[in-house]
């Protein structure tokens, strides 16, 4: 009876380890995707800020030339 109980506990712990490893792997992959999205958003924000500053400088230059 002790051997059967030991094997059952061993099987449950092995199953739990496999489950947790799969969850960890999925979370790690999701983190990589989230970091890539964050980097993409930072790049787009930087590009939009550059575009806005260029348009603002053009508008101020055009406004300064008109008396």
Secondary structure, DSSP 8 states (H G I E B T S, - for coil): -HHHHHHHHHHHHHHHHHHHHHHHHHHHHHHHHHHHHHHHHHHHHHHHHHHHHHHHHHHHHHHHH--
